[in-house]
Amino acid sequence: MQLTRGIGSLSCVLWIAGCEPGGISVSEPQPPDAPLAGSSDDGMADGGLDQGDDTEGDTGGEDGSVTLVPAGSTWRVSATPDPGWTTASFDDGAWAELAAPIGRGYDDATEWGSDGPVYLRHVFSGDFTSAPLELRVRRDDAAIAYIDGEEVARFNVAPDAPMVAGEVEGSDGSDYFVASPTPPPGEGPHVLAIEVLQGANPDLVFDARLRTIDTAAPLESVLITVRTRSYEGMFAPANVGSIWIEDMAGNFVRTVSVWGGVRREHLVSWNASSSDNRVDAVTAATAEAHHSWLAEWDLRDADGVEVVPGVYTARFELVEENANEGEPPGPNASVSFSTASRGQVTVGGVEFLEDIVVFVP
């Protein structure tokens, strides 16, 4: 990871092929088979699967993956975190049963009336210790995930932070974010337990999918998540930003996300690299608050040509002030990754980004 602002830089690269429990700081990508601007579980539900099955996963993925917890499943739900609730041996028979999406303030969600956070459990089985896992979670405002009592991922909440400390405000409750948990040993039964945390607003939503990854299947896309935070610029918290791909020689490949409308002219570094090329990029207006952004790169360049496998760099720029008339550019960061190596790159705690996740599924 490279962070640059004015003078000075910080470099760090962390490769995570099989993430250890508690070692994941994840905030946000939607899956390749769901629309980036979508809501609910459009594109997430696995065809032919029993969406209400509480115990068994299902094969059925054409790519050789095994779905362990389908999107739209029925979950055991409670407003109270009873002792041991994240473990497989916990008796959740007294908890309510609701079909996901679950929440309040979302038209597509099964209504959950209690205020505050919500605690959810789903039992699954399968012997998949040699297969990496992929967990997708839709959440508003934040979530912490556990498998058999071990924390495996955090979404929109800082590592080791209590409750919603470190939460970034924003409207990103329609996206599915990604993590790569360590598979539990044995056939189970196992339990996926998720705590959904609430911020200042009363709305809340949750859905999830857990499945194995078929590493022999061709790679179709790379998922990129950034969770921004203010660096106290002149117009903070309003901000414009961009995510783009370059090759190892520093040549522009593709813009994957840019927000800022006409104010994108202040994205000095992105404009210098891309010449304002936004072909097929996900675009949005200036953000009025900081939150999570997710982007998907389909392994093609700006001309639609498939790139060769290799090492590429995801670059990030964020601006909270004027930067287009000789002023210094806003903060920049970059993370290198290989399209030939399945796994996850996670970097956290930089000046203007709570965390960065590049996921090569």
Buried (B, 14 or more C-beta within 10 A) or exposed (E): BBBBBEEEEBEEEEEBEEBEBBBBBBBBBBBBBBEBEBBBBBBBBBEEBEBEBBEBBBEBBEEEBBBBBBBBBBBBBBBEEEEEBBBBEBEBEEBBEBBBBBBBEBEEBBEBEEEEBBBBBBBBBBEBEEBBBBBBBBBBBBBBBBBBBBBBBBBBBBBEBEBBEBBBBBBBBBBBBBBBBBBBEEEBBBBBBBBBBBBEEEBBBBBBBBBBBBEEBEBEBBBBBBBBBBBEBEBBBBBBBBBBBBBEEEEBBBBBBBBBEEBBBBBBBBBEBBEEBBEEBBBBEBBEBBBBBBBBBBBBBBEEEEBEEEEBBBBBBBBBBBBBEEEEBBBBBBBBBBBEEBBBBBBBEBBBBBBBBBBBB
